[in-house]
Each structure stands twice: as structure tokens, then as C-alpha cells.
Amino acid sequence: MKTFTVNDFSQIAIVAALYVVLTITPPLNANSYGAYQFRVAEMLNFLAFYNRK
């Protein structure tokens, strides 16, 4: 069983906060709805594959 350190939790919290900010920020979320969708925040999902914790 892997144990999480404070550093692991802080990295997860920073990525989660960036995801929320990029999702809510008005200039960046304008392209998220419509016929062509481009979501900047969804690029952070690839960090799950980079750091599997």
C-alpha cells in the first residue's frame, strides 16, 4: 500500500485549483461551449497519467 506524503497532497491540491480556475475564468471558458469545443482545463487530465498517485 502506497502512503501519501504532504508533498503529494499539495501537488494534487495545486492541480485541482488550477483546473477550477481554468474552468471558471471567462476568457478561457468561452470556447468550451458551442459547435467547436476547446477546453484548456481538460489538458490537466493528462497529469493523471504522468503522476499516477
C-alpha positions in Angstrom: 0.0 0.0 0.0 1.4 3.4 -1.0 1.4 6.2 1.5 0.8 9.7 0.5 3.0 12.5 1.8 2.2 16.1 2.4 4.0 16.9 -0.8 1.7 14.6 -2.8 -1.4 16.2 -1.3 -0.1 19.7 -2.1 0.6 18.8 -5.7 -2.9 17.3 -6.1 -4.4 20.4 -4.5 -2.5 22.7 -6.8 -3.6 20.8 -9.9 -7.2 20.8 -8.6 -7.1 24.6 -8.0 -5.7 25.2 -11.5 -8.5 23.1 -13.0 -11.1 25.1 -11.2 -9.5 28.5 -12.2 -9.2 27.5 -15.8 -12.7 26.2 -15.9 -14.3 29.4 -14.3 -12.1 32.1 -15.9 -14.3 33.9 -18.5 -11.9 34.3 -21.4 -10.8 30.7 -21.3 -14.2 29.1 -20.9 -15.8 31.0 -23.8 -14.5 28.3 -26.2 -15.9 25.5 -24.1 -19.4 25.6 -25.4 -20.7 25.6 -28.9 -20.2 23.7 -32.1 -16.4 23.6 -31.7 -15.2 23.0 -28.2 -11.8 23.6 -26.9 -11.3 23.2 -23.1 -7.9 24.4 -21.7 -8.6 22.8 -18.3 -9.0 19.3 -19.8 -5.3 19.3 -20.6 -4.7 18.8 -16.9 -6.3 15.4 -17.1 -3.1 14.1 -18.7 -1.2 14.8 -15.5 -3.0 11.8 -14.1 -1.1 9.6 -16.5 2.2 11.4 -15.8 1.9 11.0 -12.0 -0.3 8.0 -11.2 -0.7 8.7 -7.5 
